């Protein structure tokens, strides 16, 4: 399975290929290796990921496997050609972009470590990206009510 991940030690983003025989994932930059949890990758469904084999997180989401540089290039070419095509270039290239988007497959992404699994099919529990879930899992944020009575400036405003 093709993946794109980032090294915990040196921060280098890199691409690699996970196999059933791999027990660790070495970084090409610093040589540090992380263990791979092969139980998160079921043997009966080799193209499905139920948990992230790299970090063990069970929260994954699906997204289209889009080449963002190509999308930006299409918009830039369409914008440059606007004076000569009276805006028709934007409409034409938007159609090309939509056609490419519909032909792309979906990939699976881990909320916690942002590892992208390119050859994996999304499971039934894996929905679209949820920003609140991302912030809670990645940054440890919480959704709590704030009691304004505890703040010193709130007490100074009262008569």
Buried (B, 14 or more C-beta within 10 A) or exposed (E): BBBBBBBEEEEEEBEBEBEEEBEEBBBEEEEBBBEBBBEBBBEEEEEBBBBBBBBBBEBBBBBEBEEEEEBEEBEEEBEEBEEEBEEEBBEBBEEEBEEBEEEEEBBBBBBBBBBBBBBBBBBEEBEEEEEEEBBBBBEEEEEEEEEEEEEEEEEEEEE
